[in-house]
Amino acid sequence: MKSNILFDSTIAFVTLVFLSYLTFNDYQITTWMSQQSMPAFTAFMNQSVFQKGSFGASDIPILLDLLVLLALFAIGPMKSVKHRDLRIGLYFLITSQLLMAVIVHSLKISWGRARPFIVFAGESTFAPWYKIGSYHFIGDGMYSGSFPSGHTVMILTLFSFYLFFKNVSAVKRNKMFENLFFAFGLVGFIAMAASRTMSSQHWITDTVASFILSGCFLSFYSKKFFNERSFARIYNRVGASYILKLFLYLAFIFITIASAIIAIEAISRSQLLFITPFLFSALMLYIFRRLVKSDEKVLL
């Protein structure tokens, strides 16, 4: 236990130092990377058939998700312990990736950071990542801001497959796939972070923040999901309904945080109408918290 705390503390400290360095040199590093020309590489990393383009790196996690849905549909009626564990793992893949999408898009809309190409064109001034609403407020319309990087989070969902092979007993012995998805996730992150910065779509801190957010979330969620003393026993008693309630509970946590950011900015701008999303999401958060807690009382 002490070794785990020491390791986690060391990782957190190194990450904080690295992010601090990037924060102070964000503009310079992003400017330099945007001047590097690798058109074929950036095109492949950024394009997607789902955005009326050619096949690209962003399509790989989407195709894997479609396979997960097909697998879940195929084993749904099966009742053996092996299939139950596999079904739990597939639920983890689906819900973790949906929650990551909720997190990143909630922050992008509420944060409102200007993308590099906007700053380079002289349409806005540069602002550090921690300055909320520096370019856009939701009252001016919808804007998918620069912070954090959605493409980077999408490629980081490959780490959820690593956790799937690491924790699900039905596939746990397959170390090859576990190591393969870890390597794909790490290489994919580096490549996507580089391409999004080189194409002036994101600041370097946007991509690193996406890595930190995804890592923290997946670490927390996988421990919650695969805790044998709580989750497996709850699943045996209440089934998939618990997963749905847990998913909505966690989703509304992040939506409430994002809407609170909007509400604070709305008060400062005297646009009190935009406090409403915060009140609604806080109410839904309370409701789903009560539902999750009522399911967990089954264990008592």
C-alpha positions as CSV (number, residue, x, y, z in Angstrom):
1,M,0.0,0.0,0.0
2,K,2.8,2.4,0.9
3,S,4.7,1.6,-2.3
4,N,1.5,2.4,-4.3
5,I,1.0,5.7,-2.6
6,L,4.7,6.6,-3.1
7,F,4.5,5.7,-6.8
8,D,1.3,7.6,-7.3
9,S,2.7,10.6,-5.5
10,T,5.9,10.5,-7.6
11,I,3.8,10.3,-10.9
12,A,1.6,13.2,-9.7
13,F,4.7,15.4,-8.9
14,V,6.4,14.7,-12.2
15,T,3.2,15.4,-14.1
16,L,2.7,18.7,-12.2
17,V,6.3,19.8,-12.9
18,F,6.0,18.9,-16.6
19,L,2.6,20.6,-17.0
20,S,4.0,23.7,-15.3
21,Y,6.9,23.8,-17.7
22,L,4.6,23.4,-20.7
23,T,2.2,26.1,-19.3
24,F,5.1,28.7,-19.3
25,N,6.2,27.7,-22.7
26,D,2.9,26.8,-24.3
27,Y,2.9,29.5,-27.0
28,Q,6.5,29.0,-28.0
29,I,6.3,25.2,-28.3
30,T,3.0,25.3,-30.2
31,T,4.3,27.9,-32.6
32,W,7.4,25.9,-33.3
33,M,5.5,22.7,-33.8
34,S,3.0,24.4,-36.2
35,Q,6.0,25.4,-38.4
36,Q,7.0,21.8,-38.9
37,S,5.6,20.4,-42.1
38,M,4.4,16.7,-42.2
39,P,1.2,17.0,-44.3
40,A,0.6,13.3,-44.9
41,F,1.1,12.5,-41.2
42,T,-1.2,15.2,-39.9
43,A,-3.8,14.4,-42.5
44,F,-4.0,10.8,-41.5
45,M,-4.1,11.5,-37.8
46,N,-6.9,14.2,-38.2
47,Q,-9.2,12.8,-40.9
48,S,-12.1,10.5,-40.4
49,V,-14.6,8.7,-42.6
50,F,-17.3,9.9,-40.2
51,Q,-16.4,13.5,-41.1
52,K,-16.7,13.0,-44.8
53,G,-13.0,12.3,-45.2
54,S,-10.7,9.3,-45.7
55,F,-9.9,6.6,-43.2
56,G,-7.8,8.1,-40.4
57,A,-6.4,7.3,-36.9
58,S,-9.6,8.7,-35.3
59,D,-11.6,5.9,-36.9
60,I,-9.7,3.1,-35.1
61,P,-11.3,3.6,-31.7
62,I,-14.7,4.0,-33.3
63,L,-14.4,0.7,-35.2
64,L,-13.3,-1.0,-32.0
65,D,-16.4,0.4,-30.2
66,L,-18.6,-1.0,-32.9
67,L,-17.0,-4.5,-32.3
68,V,-17.6,-4.1,-28.6
69,L,-21.3,-3.4,-29.2
70,L,-21.6,-6.4,-31.5
71,A,-19.9,-8.6,-28.9
72,L,-22.2,-7.3,-26.1
73,F,-25.2,-8.1,-28.3
74,A,-23.9,-11.6,-29.1
75,I,-23.2,-12.7,-25.4
76,G,-26.2,-10.8,-23.9
77,P,-28.4,-13.8,-23.4
78,M,-25.7,-16.1,-22.1
79,K,-25.7,-16.8,-18.3
80,S,-22.4,-18.5,-17.5
81,V,-19.9,-16.9,-15.1
82,K,-17.4,-16.5,-17.9
83,H,-19.9,-14.6,-20.0
84,R,-21.1,-12.6,-17.1
85,D,-17.5,-11.4,-16.4
86,L,-17.0,-10.7,-20.1
87,R,-20.3,-8.7,-20.2
88,I,-19.1,-6.6,-17.2
89,G,-15.9,-5.8,-19.1
90,L,-17.7,-4.8,-22.3
91,Y,-20.0,-2.5,-20.2
92,F,-16.8,-1.0,-18.8
93,L,-15.5,-0.3,-22.3
94,I,-18.7,1.3,-23.5
95,T,-19.4,3.4,-20.4
96,S,-15.8,4.6,-19.8
97,Q,-15.5,5.9,-23.4
98,L,-18.9,7.6,-23.3
99,L,-18.0,9.2,-20.0
100,M,-14.7,10.4,-21.4
101,A,-16.6,12.0,-24.3
102,V,-19.0,13.7,-21.8
103,I,-16.0,15.0,-19.8
104,V,-14.1,16.4,-22.8
105,H,-17.0,18.0,-24.6
106,S,-18.4,19.5,-21.4
107,L,-15.1,21.2,-20.7
108,K,-14.6,22.3,-24.4
109,I,-18.0,24.1,-24.4
110,S,-17.6,25.6,-20.9
111,W,-13.9,26.5,-21.1
112,G,-14.0,28.5,-24.4
113,R,-10.3,28.6,-25.1
114,A,-9.3,30.0,-28.6
115,R,-7.6,27.5,-30.9
116,P,-4.0,28.3,-32.1
117,F,-5.0,29.1,-35.7
118,I,-7.4,31.7,-34.4
119,V,-4.7,33.3,-32.3
120,F,-2.1,33.1,-35.2
121,A,-4.6,34.8,-37.5
122,G,-4.9,37.7,-35.0
123,E,-8.6,37.1,-34.2
124,S,-7.8,36.6,-30.5
125,T,-5.0,37.0,-28.0
126,F,-3.3,34.0,-26.4
127,A,-4.5,32.9,-23.0
128,P,-3.1,30.1,-20.8
129,W,-5.2,27.0,-20.4
130,Y,-6.4,27.8,-16.9
131,K,-8.0,31.1,-17.9
132,I,-11.7,30.1,-18.3
133,G,-13.8,31.9,-20.9
134,S,-10.8,33.8,-22.4
135,Y,-12.2,33.7,-25.9
136,H,-15.8,32.5,-25.9
137,F,-18.8,32.3,-23.6
138,I,-21.7,29.9,-24.3
139,G,-24.1,32.9,-24.3
140,D,-22.5,33.9,-27.6
141,G,-23.4,30.5,-29.2
142,M,-21.9,27.0,-29.3
143,Y,-18.2,26.8,-29.7
144,S,-16.0,23.7,-29.4
145,G,-13.0,25.2,-27.7
146,S,-9.4,24.2,-27.8
147,F,-9.2,22.9,-24.2
148,P,-9.0,19.9,-23.9
149,S,-8.2,18.0,-27.1
150,G,-11.1,15.7,-28.2
151,H,-9.1,13.8,-30.8
152,T,-6.4,13.1,-28.2
153,V,-9.0,11.8,-25.7
154,M,-10.5,9.6,-28.4
155,I,-7.2,7.9,-29.2
156,L,-6.6,7.6,-25.4
157,T,-9.6,5.3,-25.2
158,L,-7.3,2.6,-26.4
159,F,-6.1,2.5,-22.7
160,S,-9.6,1.3,-21.7
161,F,-9.0,-1.8,-23.8
162,Y,-5.7,-2.3,-21.9
163,L,-7.6,-2.1,-18.6
164,F,-10.2,-4.5,-20.1
165,F,-7.6,-7.2,-20.8
166,K,-5.9,-6.5,-17.5
167,N,-9.0,-6.9,-15.3
168,V,-11.5,-9.2,-16.9
169,S,-10.9,-12.7,-15.8
170,A,-12.3,-14.2,-19.0
171,V,-9.4,-12.7,-21.0
172,K,-7.0,-11.9,-18.2
173,R,-4.4,-14.4,-19.3
174,N,-3.9,-12.8,-22.7
175,K,-0.9,-10.6,-21.9
176,M,-0.1,-10.0,-25.5
177,F,-3.3,-8.0,-26.1
178,E,-2.8,-6.2,-22.8
179,N,0.7,-5.1,-23.7
180,L,-0.4,-4.4,-27.3
181,F,-3.2,-1.9,-26.3
182,F,-0.9,-0.2,-23.8
183,A,1.7,0.4,-26.5
184,F,-1.0,1.5,-29.0
185,G,-2.4,3.9,-26.5
186,L,1.0,5.4,-25.7
187,V,2.2,5.7,-29.3
188,G,-1.3,6.9,-30.4
189,F,-1.3,9.7,-27.8
190,I,2.2,10.9,-28.8
191,A,1.3,10.9,-32.5
192,M,-2.1,12.5,-32.0
193,A,-0.8,15.2,-29.7
194,A,2.0,16.0,-32.2
195,S,-0.4,16.1,-35.2
196,R,-3.1,18.3,-33.5
197,T,-0.4,20.8,-32.4
198,M,1.4,20.8,-35.8
199,S,-2.0,21.5,-37.5
200,S,-2.6,24.5,-35.2
201,Q,-5.8,22.9,-33.9
202,H,-4.6,22.7,-30.3
203,W,-2.0,24.1,-27.9
204,I,0.4,21.6,-26.5
205,T,-1.1,22.0,-23.0
206,D,-4.5,21.0,-24.5
207,T,-3.2,17.6,-25.5
208,V,-1.2,17.0,-22.3
209,A,-4.2,18.0,-20.2
210,S,-6.3,15.4,-22.1
211,F,-3.7,12.7,-21.2
212,I,-3.9,13.7,-17.5
213,L,-7.7,13.9,-17.5
214,S,-8.0,10.5,-19.2
215,G,-5.4,8.8,-17.0
216,C,-7.0,10.1,-13.8
217,F,-10.5,9.2,-14.9
218,L,-9.7,5.7,-16.2
219,S,-7.7,4.9,-13.0
220,F,-10.6,5.9,-10.8
221,Y,-13.3,4.3,-13.0
222,S,-11.6,1.0,-13.5
223,K,-11.0,0.6,-9.7
224,K,-14.7,1.4,-9.1
225,F,-15.8,-0.9,-11.8
226,F,-13.6,-4.0,-11.1
227,N,-13.7,-3.9,-7.3
228,E,-14.7,-7.4,-6.5
229,R,-16.0,-6.5,-3.1
230,S,-18.6,-4.0,-4.5
231,F,-19.2,-4.0,-8.2
232,A,-19.4,-7.8,-9.0
233,R,-21.7,-8.5,-6.1
234,I,-23.9,-5.5,-7.0
235,Y,-24.0,-6.7,-10.6
236,N,-25.1,-10.2,-9.5
237,R,-28.0,-8.7,-7.5
238,V,-29.2,-5.8,-9.6
239,G,-27.7,-6.3,-13.0
240,A,-27.2,-3.8,-15.8
241,S,-29.6,-1.3,-14.3
242,Y,-26.9,-0.4,-11.7
243,I,-24.4,0.2,-14.6
244,L,-26.8,2.6,-16.2
245,K,-27.5,4.5,-13.0
246,L,-23.7,4.7,-12.2
247,F,-23.0,5.9,-15.7
248,L,-25.6,8.7,-15.5
249,Y,-24.5,9.6,-11.9
250,L,-20.9,10.1,-13.0
251,A,-21.9,11.8,-16.2
252,F,-23.9,14.4,-14.3
253,I,-21.0,15.0,-12.0
254,F,-18.9,16.2,-14.9
255,I,-21.9,18.0,-16.5
256,T,-22.5,19.8,-13.2
257,I,-18.9,20.9,-12.9
258,A,-19.0,22.2,-16.5
259,S,-22.3,24.0,-16.0
260,A,-20.9,25.5,-12.7
261,I,-18.1,27.0,-14.7
262,I,-20.7,28.5,-17.1
263,A,-22.8,29.7,-14.2
264,I,-19.8,31.5,-12.6
265,E,-19.0,33.2,-15.9
266,A,-22.7,34.0,-16.4
267,I,-22.9,35.8,-13.1
268,S,-19.8,37.9,-13.9
269,R,-21.4,38.8,-17.3
270,S,-24.9,39.4,-15.7
271,Q,-26.4,36.7,-18.0
272,L,-28.3,34.9,-15.2
273,L,-30.3,32.8,-17.7
274,F,-27.3,30.5,-18.1
275,I,-27.4,29.5,-14.4
276,T,-30.3,27.3,-15.3
277,P,-28.2,24.4,-16.8
278,F,-26.3,24.2,-13.5
279,L,-29.5,24.0,-11.4
280,F,-30.9,21.3,-13.7
281,S,-27.7,19.2,-13.8
282,A,-27.3,19.5,-10.0
283,L,-30.9,18.2,-9.5
284,M,-30.3,15.3,-11.8
285,L,-27.0,14.6,-10.0
286,Y,-28.8,14.4,-6.7
287,I,-31.5,12.0,-8.2
288,F,-29.0,9.6,-9.7
289,R,-26.8,9.7,-6.6
290,R,-29.9,8.5,-4.5
291,L,-30.6,5.8,-7.1
292,V,-27.0,4.5,-7.0
293,K,-26.9,4.5,-3.2
294,S,-30.2,2.6,-3.0
295,D,-28.7,-0.1,-5.2
296,E,-25.6,-0.3,-3.1
297,K,-27.7,-0.9,0.0
298,V,-28.4,-4.3,-1.6
299,L,-25.0,-5.4,-0.2
300,L,-25.9,-4.7,3.4
